[in-house]
């Protein structure tokens, strides 16, 4: 993974590595959008839950606060999915 200094130099500003990491966006399509389109509602919710678990599990060993922010991002995404499907 490129360093923050490399990304700043290459793109002229600091990238948002939690909400919109540049390595997950090609040709205007974010990876999460492609994954959502390929999965059923139930499968996508499982994918999201797996990512919440992954980022909370590894936070103490890898990226600390950034991993917790990513876990929160996925949890917020799960809440959006539940709300959009009119579930409570």
C-alpha positions as CSV (number, residue, x, y, z in Angstrom):
1,X,0.0,0.0,0.0
2,X,1.4,3.4,-0.9
3,X,2.4,5.7,1.9
4,X,0.3,8.8,2.8
5,X,3.3,11.0,1.7
6,X,3.3,9.3,-1.7
7,X,-0.5,9.7,-2.1
8,X,-0.2,13.4,-1.2
9,X,2.5,13.9,-3.7
10,X,0.8,12.0,-6.5
11,X,-2.7,13.5,-6.0
12,X,-1.9,16.9,-4.5
13,X,-3.9,16.3,-1.4
14,X,-4.4,13.8,1.4
15,X,-6.8,11.1,0.4
16,X,-9.7,9.9,2.5
17,X,-8.5,6.3,3.3
18,X,-11.7,5.4,5.2
19,X,-14.6,6.7,3.1
20,X,-13.1,6.8,-0.4
21,X,-9.7,5.2,-0.7
22,X,-8.3,5.8,-4.1
23,X,-7.3,2.2,-4.7
24,X,-11.0,1.2,-4.5
25,X,-12.2,3.6,-7.2
26,X,-11.5,3.0,-10.8
27,X,-13.2,4.7,-13.7
28,X,-15.7,6.5,-11.4
29,X,-17.0,3.3,-9.9
30,X,-16.2,2.4,-6.3
31,X,-15.6,-1.2,-5.5
32,X,-18.4,-1.2,-2.9
33,X,-20.9,-0.2,-5.6
34,X,-19.8,-3.1,-7.8
35,X,-20.0,-5.6,-4.9
36,X,-23.5,-4.3,-4.0
37,X,-24.7,-4.8,-7.6
38,X,-23.3,-8.3,-7.7
39,X,-24.9,-9.6,-4.5
40,X,-28.4,-10.1,-3.2
41,X,-29.6,-8.0,-0.3
42,X,-28.9,-10.8,2.2
43,X,-25.4,-11.6,0.7
44,X,-24.5,-7.9,0.8
45,X,-25.5,-7.6,4.4
46,X,-23.3,-10.6,5.2
47,X,-20.4,-9.0,3.4
48,X,-20.9,-5.8,5.4
49,X,-21.1,-7.7,8.7
50,X,-17.9,-9.6,7.8
51,X,-16.1,-6.3,7.2
52,X,-17.3,-4.9,10.6
53,X,-15.8,-8.0,12.3
54,X,-12.6,-7.9,10.2
55,X,-11.8,-4.3,11.1
56,X,-12.7,-4.5,14.8
57,X,-10.7,-7.8,15.0
58,X,-7.5,-6.4,13.6
59,X,-7.5,-2.8,14.9
60,X,-5.1,-3.7,17.7
61,X,-2.6,-5.2,15.3
62,X,-2.7,-3.0,12.2
63,X,-4.1,0.4,11.7
64,X,-5.6,1.2,15.1
65,X,-8.0,4.2,14.8
66,X,-8.3,3.9,11.0
67,X,-9.5,0.3,11.3
68,X,-12.1,1.4,13.9
69,X,-13.2,4.2,11.5
70,X,-13.6,1.6,8.7
71,X,-15.6,-0.7,11.0
72,X,-17.9,2.3,11.8
73,X,-18.2,3.0,8.1
74,X,-19.4,-0.5,7.4
75,X,-21.7,-0.5,10.4
76,X,-23.2,2.8,9.1
77,X,-23.6,1.1,5.7
78,X,-25.4,-1.8,7.3
79,X,-27.8,0.6,9.0
80,X,-28.4,2.3,5.7
81,X,-29.2,-1.0,4.1
82,X,-31.6,-2.0,6.9
83,X,-33.4,1.4,6.6
84,X,-33.6,1.2,2.8
85,X,-35.2,-2.2,3.1
86,X,-37.8,-0.8,5.5
87,X,-36.6,-3.1,8.3
88,X,-36.2,-2.1,12.0
